[in-house]
Each structure stands twice: as C-alpha cells, then as structure tokens.
Amino acid sequence: MDTSFEIYYLIIFIAISAIAVLAVQVWSRRPGKGVLAFVVLSFALIEWATMSVLELYSTDLSAKYFFAQLSYIGIVLVPGAWLWYTLEYTDRQRWLNRRTLMLLAIHPILVLIIVATNPLHHLHWTSVTLDTSHSHPVAIFEHGILFWVHTAYAYLMMLISTILFVRTFLKLRGIYRRQIALLLVSQFAPWIGNFLYVTGLSPFPDFLDLTPIAFSITGIAAGWSLLQYRLMDVMPIARDMVFDGIDEIVFVLNTNLQIVDMNRPGLEMLRRTSNEVIGRTATDVFVDQSDILKEYEGVKRADAEIQVTLGGKPLWFRLKITPLNAQNGDMIGRVVMLQNITQLKEINRALEDARDEAIRARAEAEEHSRLKSEFLSTMSHELRTPLNAIEGFTSIMLSGMGVELSPKAEDMVKRVSANSKRLLHLINDFLDLSRIESGRLELIKEPISPGQLARKWQSEVSVLAEEKGLDFIVTIDPELPETVIEDDDALSKITVNLLSNAFKFTHKGHVSLDMQRDDDKWKIIVSDTGIGVPVHAREYIFDEFRQVDGSSKRLYGGTGLGLSLVQKLSRAMGGNVVLKSELGEGS
C-alpha cells in the first residue's frame, strides 16, 4: 500500500480519537454555552472522517459511492454547527431563534437530497470512476455545479464565523483575546485544507481529501480551549456589556473630579446623555448633592450608605469608592459605584415593624392562652363539682340505698348517670388538651406493672364487651419487664380511649389488647374486627373535633376529641400512635 494512504489513515484516526475524547470531556461539563454545539460539531466531524476512510478503503466502486454519499451527513452539518458554536461563544445567542435555525436547516436537507438522488441528475457529481493505477483503487469524483454551490455555502458560513471572531477579538483583551486568537488561527486550517483539495494543490494525492482533517484541527482547538480556559464558564464579554449591563450606577472620576465615564443606569437616573455628562465635573452634574460631594471629595476609598433626593424623592444608596491607579502605582482617578438600596431599606423597615408586631401578637397570644387555660381550669372545676355530686347521688339511688326505684325511674336514673359520666369525661378531655397545648401537662412517671395495667383496663371496659357480646382478648408479651416507668394516668387515658373506640365501632367478632416488647421500647396494640376507617379519613382522624363523616356522629355519638387526645398524650410521653385499617375488616 502507498505510504500516503498509511499516513492519511493514521492522521484521520488520531483526529477522530482526539475529537471523541474532547467531546466526552466537554459534555461532562454541561450545561454551558456552546457545549451542545461543540458536541454536534464533533459528531459531524467524526462521521465525515469515518465515512471518508471507509470510502477510501473500499475496493468496489458502488461501495465507495455509497460511503461518499453517507459522508455528506457530517459534511453538511459542520458549517452550520461551527456557526452555531461561534454565535454562542461570541454572545450572540439572540440570533439563534427558530427562524434562523429553520433557514440553516434548509441547505443541509437539500444537499442530502441532491446527493442521494445524484444518479438521476448528475448535478453534484457529473461522473464517478474507479482509478486502479494506484496501489489501492481510488474513486475519482468529477464535481458538478451543485457541488460548487455547496462549497460556496460552506465558505460563506466559515467566513461569517471568522468575521464574528475577528470582531470579538478586536473588542477584548487579556485572556479573552488569547482564547479568540487560538480559535481564529485554527479556523484557517479548513480554509487551507479545502482550498488545497478543491484546487488540486495538496501535497498528498488529489484523491485524499484534507478537509475533514483540517476541520478536525479546528474542532480540537475549540475543545482544548473549552477545557484549558473553561470558555463555557467564563464567556468573553465585551466592556460595554459588563459596564452597562450591571444595575448599579458606576462612573469614573479623574483627579480633577471630572467624569470620564458613566454607565447606562447612571445616565438613565440623571436623564441625560453621555455627551451631557462626560468631561463635566461632578459638582456640575450632581448640583443638588454638594454636601455629599464635599464630604467625599478627597476620600480615596469608602463604603457607606447615603441618602439623596432625586426628583423630590428621597433615595438610599450604598456608596463605594475605589482608587484607580496607573501601572506605576499613582492614583489617576476613582471608580464610584452607587447601589440603590431604597427598596432594601423599606423591606428592613417593614421587617422591623413586622417583628415588633409579632412580638406584640405573641405576647397577646400568650396572655390569651393563659386566660383560656385559667378559664378552662375554673370552668372544669365548677362543672366537675356538681357532676361528681350528680354521679354520687345516682350511684346511691341505683344501689338501692335510701330509696326504692320503679323500673321506669331506675331507667331514667341510669340515663342521668350515663350522661353525667359522658359529660365528665368530655370535660376531662378538654382540660387535658388545654394542658398539653399550654405546655402545662405534668407527667408523673412511676414504676408500674404491665400486668396490673392490663387487668385494670380490662375491668374498666369489660362492661362494653358484655353489652355488645364481643370477645375481649388480652395478651402480654413474656419478654416485657415486670415494671415499666410511665405515667399511669396518661397511659390509661390513651388505652381506655382506644379500647372504647374499638368497642364502639365493632358489632361482631372481638377486640384485642396486646402489650409487646419492641427492642428497648414497648408498645400497646389495640385491634378490632369493626367497620374500619376509610382511606380519606386517615389523614384527619387525629384532628380535634374530626370524625369520619356526619353519619358516624349520628350513629355512634362522640365529639371527635378522643383520638386527638390519644395522639397528643402519646407524643407528650415521647411515643407515637400509628393507625392501620382495612375498611370493613377492622383497625
């Protein structure tokens, strides 16, 4: 095989590998301006170069023709992708609207159609022949008029990109200019490579297209720049975009207090043009601020808050003065920055007022809470005393002591007793909730026996089981210690509430009470075979005064305080309550 083939293959392989590695590295740093454009450019270059190698390596004319056609997928994408990258890099994204992209897509689509249908019209390649005079068969493509139209289009895209880079280069300085210079130099590679190929002046045989290699040099330079200089993170921005793009007012004074530059926000605030401001002294421009100018006339560096009046409106600004020094260290002027903080001042003032109002509201709320607690405590005491008396007298009457009741009278006394107990229970629940919410609940934790607790609770609710004909199953885990440290009263309120609920909503089957050990904790499980709790009600079943629906209250009574008290007492004791239920099967 001819040495030129080997060298060409090697260069293509190196170029493809470098482009692929750079594309992966750049893509890993997304999002960023130009990243997607560079990846598309890399894909196009790799596809173009790969198809070119396959076309050259093939020995059959039809295969060469096929791969030459496929190479145009990358060929038509490269100019547009490079222009896309250029527009983003030079901060001209506003040009990349839908209309522009549609226009850019027209030429590639038409070229692909023309290349695919070339055997019908021969306008892109007038003829394709197989040259076997070399060590490897070579396809000779005679270019038609539409090939030159495409070439002119590609040159135009490259020319536009070059012009945009040159214009940006002339505006910038420092590292940004070096970045542009690198890309500008690399852009000449495709121009030179394509020119040598089209004109036949290439040092390689004229059938070896140097254009994909030349474009790969440009792509490698672009990718290397992205990684070395992080162009996607620090985009080159011209002086006017930095100076005029910020919201703060910035102006530059020389040593004679003349304004040598002022940004757009400053001119807008003064309602003047740059010609009316540049070259005039600060005292001439800021006529109404003579006191402030006098105060900071000789100040080289400052950071303060000042209040000025503009258009009859008081405004607050943060003033920053920074010296402007020449390379020899001499001060040649000052940069003055004014940040409008009027809104911030108003917000701070509103926050201070809101804080004061919140303090007052909190004090009022605490006072209301104290009065509420006192009221509930007093009222509960006043209500509990007569209720206890009623309960006592009804108990005596029902016991047969002192008076003998007729069956009808006995039934009425039983109703009085039941309602007084219910009302007393409700008052106690109210009082407990009030204590919890006000933080005045006192838990008295003492050693108590789980077995004794279970027997006590069983005796309290056994009458409910008998009334409804339900089985009441009590199970105590043998792993439980003989005693636990808990508040007997709070724990009893929790468990009896849950058991009462279970009996209330269970019509057949059983109610069970399980006391189990759970590592270093212990838990009480109350379960039943009752009606269950609907899914939608589980979100609010522990809220105060909430029941499943109105029909539940009519059928079963209750105030909706029981489960709320259970949850709050559980949390106050350092525990929690969890509900598991299946509708129609139990809870």
Secondary structure in CASP SS format (residue, H / E / C, confidence):
PFRMAT SS
TARGET T0000
AUTHOR 0000-0000-0000
METHOD secondary structure of the structure
MODEL  1
M C 1.00
D C 1.00
T H 1.00
S H 1.00
F H 1.00
E H 1.00
I H 1.00
Y H 1.00
Y H 1.00
L H 1.00
I H 1.00
I H 1.00
F H 1.00
I H 1.00
A H 1.00
I H 1.00
S H 1.00
A H 1.00
I H 1.00
A H 1.00
V H 1.00
L H 1.00
A H 1.00
V H 1.00
Q H 1.00
V H 1.00
W H 1.00
S C 1.00
R C 1.00
R C 1.00
P C 1.00
G C 1.00
K C 1.00
G C 1.00
V H 1.00
L H 1.00
A H 1.00
F H 1.00
V H 1.00
V H 1.00
L H 1.00
S H 1.00
F H 1.00
A H 1.00
L H 1.00
I H 1.00
E H 1.00
W H 1.00
A H 1.00
T H 1.00
M H 1.00
S H 1.00
V H 1.00
L H 1.00
E H 1.00
L H 1.00
Y H 1.00
S C 1.00
T C 1.00
D C 1.00
L H 1.00
S H 1.00
A H 1.00
K H 1.00
Y H 1.00
F H 1.00
F H 1.00
A H 1.00
Q H 1.00
L H 1.00
S H 1.00
Y H 1.00
I H 1.00
G H 1.00
I H 1.00
V H 1.00
L H 1.00
V H 1.00
P H 1.00
G H 1.00
A H 1.00
W H 1.00
L H 1.00
W H 1.00
Y H 1.00
T H 1.00
L H 1.00
E H 1.00
Y H 1.00
T C 1.00
D C 1.00
R C 1.00
Q H 1.00
R H 1.00
W H 1.00
L C 1.00
N C 1.00
R H 1.00
R H 1.00
T H 1.00
L H 1.00
M H 1.00
L H 1.00
L H 1.00
A H 1.00
I H 1.00
H H 1.00
P H 1.00
I H 1.00
L H 1.00
V H 1.00
L H 1.00
I H 1.00
I H 1.00
V H 1.00
A H 1.00
T C 1.00
N H 1.00
P H 1.00
L H 1.00
H H 1.00
H C 1.00
L C 1.00
H C 1.00
W E 1.00
T E 1.00
S E 1.00
V E 1.00
T E 1.00
L E 1.00
D E 1.00
T C 1.00
S C 1.00
H C 1.00
S C 1.00
H C 1.00
P C 1.00
V E 1.00
A E 1.00
I E 1.00
F E 1.00
E E 1.00
H E 1.00
G C 1.00
I H 1.00
L H 1.00
F H 1.00
W H 1.00
V H 1.00
H H 1.00
T H 1.00
A H 1.00
Y H 1.00
A H 1.00
Y H 1.00
L H 1.00
M H 1.00
M H 1.00
L H 1.00
I H 1.00
S H 1.00
T H 1.00
I H 1.00
L H 1.00
F H 1.00
V H 1.00
R H 1.00
T H 1.00
F H 1.00
L H 1.00
K H 1.00
L C 1.00
R C 1.00
G C 1.00
I H 1.00
Y H 1.00
R H 1.00
R H 1.00
Q H 1.00
I H 1.00
A H 1.00
L H 1.00
L H 1.00
L H 1.00
V H 1.00
S H 1.00
Q H 1.00
F H 1.00
A H 1.00
P H 1.00
W H 1.00
I H 1.00
G H 1.00
N H 1.00
F H 1.00
L H 1.00
Y H 1.00
V H 1.00
T H 1.00
G C 1.00
L C 1.00
S C 1.00
P C 1.00
F C 1.00
P C 1.00
D C 1.00
F C 1.00
L C 1.00
D C 1.00
L C 1.00
T H 1.00
P H 1.00
I H 1.00
A H 1.00
F H 1.00
S H 1.00
I H 1.00
T H 1.00
G H 1.00
I H 1.00
A H 1.00
A H 1.00
G H 1.00
W H 1.00
S H 1.00
L H 1.00
L H 1.00
Q H 1.00
Y H 1.00
R C 1.00
L C 1.00
M C 1.00
D C 1.00
V C 1.00
M C 1.00
P C 1.00
I C 1.00
A C 1.00
R H 1.00
D H 1.00
M H 1.00
V H 1.00
F H 1.00
D H 1.00
G H 1.00
I C 1.00
D C 1.00
E C 1.00
I E 1.00
V E 1.00
F E 1.00
V E 1.00
L E 1.00
N E 1.00
T C 1.00
N C 1.00
L C 1.00
Q E 1.00
I E 1.00
V E 1.00
D E 1.00
M E 1.00
N C 1.00
R H 1.00
P H 1.00
G H 1.00
L H 1.00
E H 1.00
M H 1.00
L H 1.00
R C 1.00
R C 1.00
T C 1.00
S H 1.00
N H 1.00
E H 1.00
V H 1.00
I C 1.00
G C 1.00
R C 1.00
T E 1.00
A H 1.00
T H 1.00
D H 1.00
V H 1.00
F C 1.00
V H 1.00
D H 1.00
Q H 1.00
S H 1.00
D H 1.00
I H 1.00
L H 1.00
K H 1.00
E H 1.00
Y C 1.00
E C 1.00
G C 1.00
V C 1.00
K C 1.00
R C 1.00
A E 1.00
D E 1.00
A E 1.00
E E 1.00
I E 1.00
Q E 1.00
V E 1.00
T E 1.00
L E 1.00
G C 1.00
G C 1.00
K E 1.00
P E 1.00
L E 1.00
W E 1.00
F E 1.00
R E 1.00
L E 1.00
K E 1.00
I E 1.00
T E 1.00
P E 1.00
L E 1.00
N E 1.00
A C 1.00
Q C 1.00
N C 1.00
G C 1.00
D C 1.00
M E 1.00
I E 1.00
G E 1.00
R E 1.00
V E 1.00
V E 1.00
M E 1.00
L E 1.00
Q E 1.00
N E 1.00
I C 1.00
T H 1.00
Q H 1.00
L H 1.00
K H 1.00
E H 1.00
I H 1.00
N H 1.00
R H 1.00
A H 1.00
L H 1.00
E H 1.00
D H 1.00
A H 1.00
R H 1.00
D H 1.00
E H 1.00
A H 1.00
I H 1.00
R H 1.00
A H 1.00
R H 1.00
A H 1.00
E H 1.00
A H 1.00
E H 1.00
E H 1.00
H H 1.00
S H 1.00
R H 1.00
L H 1.00
K H 1.00
S H 1.00
E H 1.00
F H 1.00
L H 1.00
S H 1.00
T H 1.00
M H 1.00
S H 1.00
H H 1.00
E H 1.00
L H 1.00
R H 1.00
T H 1.00
P H 1.00
L H 1.00
N H 1.00
A H 1.00
I H 1.00
E H 1.00
G H 1.00
F H 1.00
T H 1.00
S H 1.00
I H 1.00
M H 1.00
L H 1.00
S H 1.00
G C 1.00
M C 1.00
G C 1.00
V C 1.00
E C 1.00
L C 1.00
S C 1.00
P H 1.00
K H 1.00
A H 1.00
E H 1.00
D H 1.00
M H 1.00
V H 1.00
K H 1.00
R H 1.00
V H 1.00
S H 1.00
A H 1.00
N H 1.00
S H 1.00
K H 1.00
R H 1.00
L H 1.00
L H 1.00
H H 1.00
L H 1.00
I H 1.00
N H 1.00
D H 1.00
F H 1.00
L H 1.00
D H 1.00
L H 1.00
S H 1.00
R H 1.00
I H 1.00
E H 1.00
S C 1.00
G C 1.00
R C 1.00
L C 1.00
E C 1.00
L C 1.00
I C 1.00
K C 1.00
E E 1.00
P E 1.00
I E 1.00
S C 1.00
P H 1.00
G H 1.00
Q H 1.00
L H 1.00
A H 1.00
R H 1.00
K H 1.00
W H 1.00
Q H 1.00
S H 1.00
E H 1.00
V H 1.00
S H 1.00
V H 1.00
L H 1.00
A H 1.00
E H 1.00
E H 1.00
K H 1.00
G C 1.00
L C 1.00
D E 1.00
F E 1.00
I E 1.00
V E 1.00
T E 1.00
I E 1.00
D C 1.00
P C 1.00
E C 1.00
L C 1.00
P C 1.00
E C 1.00
T C 1.00
V E 1.00
I E 1.00
E E 1.00
D C 1.00
D H 1.00
D H 1.00
A H 1.00
L H 1.00
S H 1.00
K H 1.00
I H 1.00
T H 1.00
V H 1.00
N H 1.00
L H 1.00
L H 1.00
S H 1.00
N H 1.00
A H 1.00
F H 1.00
K H 1.00
F C 1.00
T C 1.00
H C 1.00
K C 1.00
G C 1.00
H E 1.00
V E 1.00
S E 1.00
L E 1.00
D E 1.00
M E 1.00
Q E 1.00
R E 1.00
D E 1.00
D C 1.00
D C 1.00
K E 1.00
W E 1.00
K E 1.00
I E 1.00
I E 1.00
V E 1.00
S E 1.00
D E 1.00
T C 1.00
G C 1.00
I C 1.00
G C 1.00
V C 1.00
P C 1.00
V H 1.00
H H 1.00
A H 1.00
R H 1.00
E H 1.00
Y C 1.00
I C 1.00
F C 1.00
D C 1.00
E C 1.00
F C 1.00
R C 1.00
Q C 1.00
V C 1.00
D C 1.00
G H 1.00
S H 1.00
S H 1.00
K H 1.00
R H 1.00
L H 1.00
Y H 1.00
G C 1.00
G C 1.00
T C 1.00
G C 1.00
L C 1.00
G H 1.00
L H 1.00
S H 1.00
L H 1.00
V H 1.00
Q H 1.00
K H 1.00
L H 1.00
S H 1.00
R H 1.00
A H 1.00
M C 1.00
G C 1.00
G C 1.00
N C 1.00
V C 1.00
V C 1.00
L C 1.00
K C 1.00
S C 1.00
E E 1.00
L C 1.00
G C 1.00
E C 1.00
G E 1.00
S C 1.00
END
